[in-house]
Amino acid sequence: MSTCVPNLSEVRAEYRHANRTNRSGGFAQSAERAAEDLVTCPAVRITSSEPVKRLGFGSDGWFSESIHVPLGCKVDFSFRATTHLLVLYNEGVRKNGDTSIDGLNSKLRSFARKLTFVPAGSKYHEWHETGSYTQLTFFYLYPSEFQGPNEGYGDGFPPRLYFEDSPVFETASKLKNVIECGQAGRLPYVKALSAVLAHELSRVDEQFDREPTVTRGGLAGWQKRAVVDYIEEHLGEQVCLSTLAGLTRLSLHHFCRAFKQSFGIPAYQYQVRRRMEAAKLYLADRSMSVTDVGLSLGYAQTSSFTTAFRKMTGWTPMVYRREFEGAVAPASRYARPDVSDE
């Protein structure tokens, strides 16, 4: 089997196909039809009933996508290629849906901070009726960089559905950040992270087959909704932690600990991340100037916004827009996250 990696021109073609499907006004493929019609393609094929924001980063050999799916959307993902696919579910809940890889199947509804691994050549199909704002990352992994030790699974990696592994998640998140920064000089670091990720993925541990441990001490459903709603409504402001703590009726210390338990990062870092994610989507809309984007997010000076954006992403807003405008699906409006009771 020849080895190939997704490149920008191929992924752009997939985006154009997805955009034409989205504009048709309906959920074009049922789960069964999508599974039957699955063909080899360089990027995950997305069919959805609502606009899905799709941001691509990287170049030949190293490529990741950030996918933003709004609440109440019916979305279908299908993929089969000569690259491995690693899916990071950053946040999300589905009311209904199904995920399958070569006979493995799961109908898990709450999948925040979980992962799915699709070995090269395997058929992956997943559909959701989203019960909250959903954000996930697709990693396309070059097989020659990922040589696993396990026999019987192609390049050494078995398929895995919705597993939890903090080292894999954190390593993949670091790799995503480096790819997004687009710094060619950091190629040795990218290769080092890839080697670590390959090692982590090659571990076959019984913990992957167990039910995930129930984590206690986080925010309740109503508290998460209150905090997320407030942050999203005030993206253009500096929100005090004491204000958020008051919304949850917790002390500042208890709130900070519970927030990190629920979201995986501190509250301030979450606010900055949401602000920059909103900026990425705004920048995908050519009708908004960089100055307008900065002002909408609370930056009085374009230079301040540029500094903050570059610190978070590694790109200036103008370079980001120029580099990715051909690979980004048009953004209609920024989709705020909804948090459901778990």
C-alpha positions in Angstrom: 0.0 0.0 0.0 1.5 3.3 -1.0 1.7 6.0 1.7 0.2 9.4 1.3 -0.5 12.4 3.6 -3.3 15.0 3.3 -2.1 18.2 1.6 -3.8 21.6 1.4 -5.1 21.3 -2.1 -6.8 17.9 -1.4 -8.3 19.1 1.9 -9.6 22.3 0.2 -11.4 20.0 -2.3 -13.0 18.2 0.6 -14.0 21.5 2.1 -15.6 22.6 -1.2 -17.5 19.3 -1.3 -18.7 19.8 2.3 -19.8 23.4 1.6 -21.8 22.4 -1.5 -23.5 19.7 0.6 -24.3 22.1 3.5 -25.8 24.7 1.1 -28.2 22.0 -0.2 -30.3 22.6 2.9 -30.5 19.1 4.2 -28.7 16.2 5.9 -27.8 14.6 2.6 -26.6 11.2 3.9 -28.1 8.8 6.4 -25.8 6.9 8.7 -26.3 3.7 6.7 -25.7 5.4 3.3 -22.6 7.1 4.4 -21.1 3.9 5.7 -21.9 2.2 2.4 -20.6 5.0 0.2 -17.4 5.5 2.2 -14.5 6.0 -0.2 -10.8 6.6 0.3 -10.2 10.4 0.8 -7.4 12.5 2.1 -9.5 14.3 4.7 -12.6 13.4 6.8 -15.7 14.0 4.7 -18.3 16.0 6.6 -22.0 16.2 5.8 -24.2 18.4 8.1 -27.6 19.9 8.4 -26.1 23.2 9.7 -22.9 25.1 8.9 -19.8 23.5 10.4 -16.7 25.6 10.9 -13.6 23.8 9.7 -10.1 25.2 10.2 -7.1 23.5 8.7 -3.5 23.9 9.8 -0.1 22.6 8.7 1.4 21.2 5.5 2.3 17.9 3.8 3.3 15.5 6.5 1.8 17.3 9.5 -1.9 18.4 9.3 -4.6 19.0 11.8 -8.2 20.4 11.6 -10.3 22.1 14.2 -14.0 21.3 13.8 -16.7 23.4 15.4 -20.3 22.0 15.3 -23.2 24.1 16.7 -26.0 22.9 19.0 -28.8 20.9 17.4 -26.8 20.0 14.3 -27.0 16.6 12.6 -23.4 15.9 11.4 -21.8 12.9 9.7 -18.1 12.1 9.5 -16.6 9.5 7.2 -13.0 8.6 6.4 -10.8 5.9 5.0 -7.2 6.6 3.9 -3.6 5.5 4.0 -3.0 7.9 6.9 -3.9 7.2 10.6 -6.5 9.5 12.1 -6.6 10.6 15.7 -9.7 12.4 16.9 -9.6 14.6 20.0 -13.0 15.4 21.5 -12.3 18.7 23.2 -15.9 19.2 24.3 -19.4 18.0 23.3 -22.5 15.9 24.1 -24.8 14.3 21.6 -28.5 13.5 22.0 -28.2 10.6 19.6 -25.6 9.1 17.3 -23.2 6.2 16.6 -19.5 5.7 16.0 -17.9 2.8 14.3 -14.4 1.6 13.1 -14.2 -1.7 11.2 -16.9 -3.5 13.4 -16.2 -1.7 16.7 -19.2 0.4 17.7 -20.2 2.9 20.3 -23.2 5.1 21.1 -21.6 7.0 23.9 -23.2 10.4 24.4 -20.8 12.4 26.5 -17.3 12.4 25.1 -15.4 15.5 26.2 -11.7 14.9 26.5 -11.9 11.4 25.0 -10.0 10.1 21.9 -10.7 7.9 19.0 -7.9 6.3 16.9 -8.4 5.1 13.3 -5.5 3.0 11.9 -4.6 3.6 8.2 -6.9 1.7 5.9 -9.7 1.3 8.4 -13.2 2.5 7.8 -14.4 5.2 10.2 -17.9 6.5 10.4 -19.5 8.7 13.0 -22.7 10.7 13.2 -24.1 13.0 15.9 -27.2 14.9 16.7 -25.5 17.4 18.9 -26.8 18.2 22.4 -24.3 20.9 23.0 -21.7 23.0 21.1 -19.1 20.4 20.0 -15.4 21.0 19.2 -13.0 18.3 18.1 -9.7 18.0 16.4 -8.7 15.7 13.5 -5.0 14.7 13.3 -3.7 13.1 10.1 -0.7 11.0 11.1 2.0 10.0 8.7 2.4 6.2 9.1 6.2 6.2 8.6 6.4 8.4 11.7 4.3 6.0 13.7 5.7 2.5 13.8 4.0 0.5 16.6 5.3 -2.7 18.1 2.0 -4.7 18.0 1.6 -7.3 15.3 -1.7 -7.9 13.6 -2.8 -4.3 13.3 -1.2 -3.0 10.1 1.4 -0.5 11.4 1.0 -1.8 14.9 -2.0 0.2 16.2 -5.4 -1.3 17.0 -8.5 0.8 16.5 -9.9 2.4 19.6 -13.2 4.2 20.3 -13.7 6.9 22.9 -10.8 6.0 25.2 -9.3 8.2 27.9 -5.6 8.7 28.2 -4.2 11.9 29.7 -0.6 11.5 28.3 -2.0 10.9 24.8 -4.4 13.8 25.0 -1.8 16.2 26.4 0.9 15.2 23.9 -1.5 15.5 21.0 -2.6 18.9 22.2 1.0 20.1 22.3 1.5 18.7 18.8 -1.6 20.6 17.6 -0.3 23.8 19.1 3.1 23.4 17.4 1.4 22.6 14.0 -0.8 25.7 14.3 2.2 27.9 15.0 3.6 26.9 11.7 7.2 27.3 12.7 9.4 25.3 10.4 12.3 25.7 12.7 10.5 23.6 15.3 10.5 20.5 13.0 12.8 18.6 15.4 10.3 19.3 18.2 7.4 18.1 16.1 9.2 14.9 15.3 10.0 14.4 19.0 6.4 14.9 20.0 5.3 12.5 17.2 7.6 9.9 18.6 6.2 10.3 22.1 2.7 10.2 20.7 3.5 7.0 18.8 4.9 5.4 21.9 1.8 6.4 24.0 -0.6 5.1 21.3 1.3 1.8 21.0 0.5 0.9 24.6 -2.2 -1.7 24.8 -3.6 -1.4 28.3 -6.7 -2.9 29.9 -7.7 0.5 31.1 -8.9 1.4 27.6 -11.6 -1.3 27.8 -12.9 -0.3 31.2 -15.6 2.1 32.0 -14.1 5.5 32.6 -13.6 6.4 36.3 -16.2 8.9 37.6 -14.5 12.1 38.4 -16.0 14.0 41.3 -15.5 17.5 42.6 -16.3 19.5 39.4 -19.0 21.9 38.6 -22.6 20.8 38.4 -24.5 21.1 35.1 -26.3 24.3 36.0 -23.0 25.9 37.2 -21.2 25.0 33.9 -24.1 26.5 31.9 -24.1 29.7 34.0 -20.3 30.2 33.7 -20.0 29.3 30.0 -23.0 31.6 29.1 -21.6 34.5 31.0 -18.1 34.1 29.4 -19.6 33.9 25.9 -21.7 36.9 26.5 -18.7 38.9 27.7 -15.9 37.8 25.3 -15.1 41.5 24.7 -14.5 42.1 28.5 -12.1 41.0 31.2 -14.3 38.8 33.4 -13.2 38.6 37.1 -12.9 35.2 38.6 -14.9 36.4 41.6 -17.8 37.2 39.3 -17.8 33.7 37.9 -17.5 32.2 41.4 -20.5 34.3 42.4 -22.5 32.8 39.6 -21.8 29.3 40.9 -22.4 30.2 44.6 -18.9 28.9 45.5 -15.9 30.5 47.2 -13.2 31.7 44.8 -10.8 28.9 45.9 -13.5 26.2 45.5 -14.6 27.6 42.1 -11.1 27.7 40.6 -10.5 24.1 41.7 -13.9 22.9 40.4 -13.6 24.7 37.1 -10.3 23.1 36.3 -11.7 19.7 37.3 -14.6 20.2 34.8 -12.8 21.9 31.9 -9.3 20.6 32.2 -7.8 24.2 32.3 -8.0 27.2 34.6 -10.9 29.6 34.2 -8.7 32.5 32.9 -7.0 30.3 30.3 -10.4 29.1 29.2 -11.5 32.7 28.6 -8.4 33.5 26.5 -8.8 30.3 24.5 -12.5 31.0 23.8 -11.6 34.6 22.8 -9.0 33.4 20.3 -11.2 30.6 18.9 -13.8 33.3 18.3 -11.1 35.4 16.6 -10.2 32.5 14.3 -13.7 32.2 13.1 -14.2 35.9 12.7 -11.0 36.1 10.6 -12.4 33.4 8.3 -15.1 36.0 7.4 -13.5 38.4 4.9 -16.2 41.0 5.5 -14.6 41.8 8.9 -11.4 43.7 9.1 -8.7 42.7 11.6 -9.4 45.9 13.5 -13.1 45.0 13.7 -12.3 41.5 15.0 -10.1 43.0 17.7 -12.7 45.6 18.7 -15.4 42.9 18.9 -13.3 41.0 21.4 -12.4 44.0 23.6 -9.1 45.1 22.2 -9.0 48.9 21.8 -5.8 48.8 19.8 -5.2 46.5 16.8 -1.6 46.1 18.0 -2.8 44.6 21.3 -5.1 42.2 19.5 -2.3 41.2 17.1 0.1 40.5 20.1 -2.4 38.4 22.0 -3.4 36.5 18.9 0.2 35.8 17.9 1.1 34.7 21.5 -1.8 32.2 21.5 -1.5 30.9 17.9 2.0 31.7 16.6 0.5 33.7 13.7 -0.4 37.4 13.3 -4.1 37.8 12.3 -3.2 39.0 8.8 -0.9 36.0 8.1 -3.4 33.6 9.6 -6.1 35.0 7.2 -3.8 34.9 4.2 -2.5 31.4 4.9 -5.8 29.7 5.7 -8.5 31.5 3.8 -8.4 28.8 1.0 -8.7 26.0 3.5 -11.3 27.4 5.8 -15.0 26.9 5.4 -16.9 30.2 5.4 -17.9 31.3 9.0 -21.4 32.6 9.3 -21.4 33.6 13.0 -19.5 32.5 16.0 -21.2 29.5 17.6 -21.4 29.8 21.3 -21.1 26.6 23.4 -24.0 25.2 25.2 -23.5 23.0 28.3 -26.0 20.3 29.1 -26.5 18.4 32.3 -24.4 15.2 32.4 
